[in-house]
Amino acid sequence: MKIGIIGAGFIARAVTAVAMKSGHQVMVSNSRGPETLFSLTGSTGCKAGTPAEAAAFGDLVVVAIPLKAYQAIPEAELVGKIVLDANNYYPDRDGHISELDRNELTSSELLARHLPKSNIVKAFNAIAAGDIEKDGRPAGAPDRRALPIASDDAAAKRIVSVFFEELGFDIVDAGPLKEGYRFQPDTPAYCVPLDGFALRAALNAVSRESA
Ligand SMILES: NC(=O)c1ccc[n+]([C@@H]2O[C@H](COP(=O)([O-])OP(=O)(O)OC[C@H]3O[C@@H](n4cnc5c(N)ncnc54)[C@H](OP(=O)(O)O)[C@@H]3O)[C@@H](O)[C@H]2O)c1
């Protein structure tokens, strides 16, 4: 598959490494322009482009930028596409977003509102960037890690689950995007290596009020 990535930081670089190792083509992007990514393209063999070019390139498009920049994500090129939303909300970094502070929306619902014609899958949120390359294991390995996803689109979840299987992770479906709070920062599932059984329990332990 072709994987477009909006972002070129820690998460983007880790996803680039594992996706290319699994045989996918990758295009990364940032706000400063593809010419600023020559060291990444040179060391990995991935492509670089603008965010719009990466969005147009990808069969799957990963968004991995500071959440505060979500409105800069191109809309037209993402119509009908599966968008994996790795973003998390950190008010100290992103500034306060009142709907998130009031628990009226999850951060991925905010992105879904910006991209109403895309299929958003909340993914890569609850694993530290450094673990993406380190923790993948073959199917059936006793220490295989599970990662949570959430989406309103069942077909998109199936495709993303296959992608994660290839990268060496089991998937636990946390439900629709509105349930994404269950693996946001400061929850028991956040960036803790867990198998599927333990991850399911960690997701179920969180309520909207406690998240
Ligand atoms: N790091 C982790 O372990 C981790 C784990 C789970 C989830 N997350 C979440 O994933 C997201 C990315 O994290 P990260 O650690 O990869 O961040 P990072 O290392 O700070 O990288 C952010 C990237 O986004 C780019 N960017 C910023 N504004 C942009 C825009 N408007 N358009 C396109 N690209 C833009 C930046 O490049 P330019 O400044 O050059 O544009 C940079 O390449 C965050 O929301 C974070 O909370 C991170």
The ligand as an SDF file (V2000), in Angstrom:
LIG
                    3D

 48 52  0  0  0  0  0  0  0  0999 V2000
    5.9220   10.9690   20.4170 N   0  0  0  0  0  0  0  0  0  0  0  0
    5.1440   10.0120   20.9220 C   0  0  0  0  0  0  0  0  0  0  0  0
    5.6440    9.0600   21.5790 O   0  0  0  0  0  0  0  0  0  0  0  0
    3.6510   10.0390   20.6730 C   0  0  0  0  0  0  0  0  0  0  0  0
    2.8850    8.9030   21.0240 C   0  0  0  0  0  0  0  0  0  0  0  0
    1.5270    8.8770   20.7070 C   0  0  0  0  0  0  0  0  0  0  0  0
    0.9220    9.9720   20.1000 C   0  0  0  0  0  0  0  0  0  0  0  0
    1.6760   11.0910   19.8270 N   0  0  0  0  0  0  0  0  0  0  0  0
    0.9890   12.2330   19.2070 C   0  0  0  0  0  0  0  0  0  0  0  0
    1.2540   12.2040   17.8200 O   0  0  0  0  0  0  0  0  0  0  0  0
    1.4060   13.5320   17.3270 C   0  0  0  0  0  0  0  0  0  0  0  0
    2.8070   13.6770   16.7330 C   0  0  0  0  0  0  0  0  0  0  0  0
    3.7500   13.4450   17.7640 O   0  0  0  0  0  0  0  0  0  0  0  0
    5.3120   13.4870   17.4730 P   0  0  0  0  0  0  0  0  0  0  0  0
    5.9760   13.0900   18.7330 O   0  0  0  0  0  0  0  0  0  0  0  0
    5.6180   12.7860   16.2070 O   0  0  0  0  0  0  0  0  0  0  0  0
    5.5260   15.0490   17.2640 O   0  0  0  0  0  0  0  0  0  0  0  0
    6.8230   15.8300   16.7790 P   0  0  0  0  0  0  0  0  0  0  0  0
    8.0160   14.9410   16.8620 O   0  0  0  0  0  0  0  0  0  0  0  0
    6.8200   17.1400   17.4630 O   0  0  0  0  0  0  0  0  0  0  0  0
    6.5250   16.0510   15.2250 O   0  0  0  0  0  0  0  0  0  0  0  0
    5.4750   16.8400   14.7690 C   0  0  0  0  0  0  0  0  0  0  0  0
    5.5880   16.9440   13.2630 C   0  0  0  0  0  0  0  0  0  0  0  0
    4.4700   17.6580   12.7720 O   0  0  0  0  0  0  0  0  0  0  0  0
    4.9290   18.5630   11.7820 C   0  0  0  0  0  0  0  0  0  0  0  0
    3.9310   19.6070   11.6530 N   0  0  0  0  0  0  0  0  0  0  0  0
    3.6050   20.5870   12.5280 C   0  0  0  0  0  0  0  0  0  0  0  0
    2.6240   21.3510   12.0400 N   0  0  0  0  0  0  0  0  0  0  0  0
    2.3090   20.8280   10.8220 C   0  0  0  0  0  0  0  0  0  0  0  0
    1.3790   21.1680    9.8160 C   0  0  0  0  0  0  0  0  0  0  0  0
    0.5400   22.2120    9.9680 N   0  0  0  0  0  0  0  0  0  0  0  0
    1.3380   20.4390    8.6820 N   0  0  0  0  0  0  0  0  0  0  0  0
    2.1680   19.3860    8.5100 C   0  0  0  0  0  0  0  0  0  0  0  0
    3.0790   18.9970    9.4410 N   0  0  0  0  0  0  0  0  0  0  0  0
    3.1460   19.7280   10.5750 C   0  0  0  0  0  0  0  0  0  0  0  0
    6.2720   19.0130   12.3070 C   0  0  0  0  0  0  0  0  0  0  0  0
    7.0950   19.4940   11.2810 O   0  0  0  0  0  0  0  0  0  0  0  0
    7.2510   21.0770   10.9540 P   0  0  0  0  0  0  0  0  0  0  0  0
    7.2810   21.7970   12.2660 O   0  0  0  0  0  0  0  0  0  0  0  0
    8.5080   21.1440   10.1920 O   0  0  0  0  0  0  0  0  0  0  0  0
    6.0440   21.3880   10.1460 O   0  0  0  0  0  0  0  0  0  0  0  0
    6.8350   17.6890   12.7990 C   0  0  0  0  0  0  0  0  0  0  0  0
    7.4230   16.9710   11.7490 O   0  0  0  0  0  0  0  0  0  0  0  0
    1.1440   14.4530   18.4950 C   0  0  0  0  0  0  0  0  0  0  0  0
   -0.2040   14.8730   18.4960 O   0  0  0  0  0  0  0  0  0  0  0  0
    1.4530   13.5890   19.7020 C   0  0  0  0  0  0  0  0  0  0  0  0
    0.7710   14.0000   20.8730 O   0  0  0  0  0  0  0  0  0  0  0  0
    3.0130   11.1360   20.0770 C   0  0  0  0  0  0  0  0  0  0  0  0
  1  2  1  0
  2  3  2  0
  2  4  1  0
  4  5  1  0
  4 48  2  0
  5  6  2  0
  6  7  1  0
  7  8  2  0
  8  9  1  0
  8 48  1  0
  9 10  1  0
  9 46  1  0
 10 11  1  0
 11 12  1  0
 11 44  1  0
 12 13  1  0
 13 14  1  0
 14 15  2  0
 14 16  1  0
 14 17  1  0
 17 18  1  0
 18 19  2  0
 18 20  1  0
 18 21  1  0
 21 22  1  0
 22 23  1  0
 23 24  1  0
 23 42  1  0
 24 25  1  0
 25 26  1  0
 25 36  1  0
 26 27  1  0
 26 35  1  0
 27 28  2  0
 28 29  1  0
 29 30  1  0
 29 35  2  0
 30 31  1  0
 30 32  2  0
 32 33  1  0
 33 34  2  0
 34 35  1  0
 36 37  1  0
 36 42  1  0
 37 38  1  0
 38 39  2  0
 38 40  1  0
 38 41  1  0
 42 43  1  0
 44 45  1  0
 44 46  1  0
 46 47  1  0
M  CHG  2   8   1  16  -1
M  END
$$$$
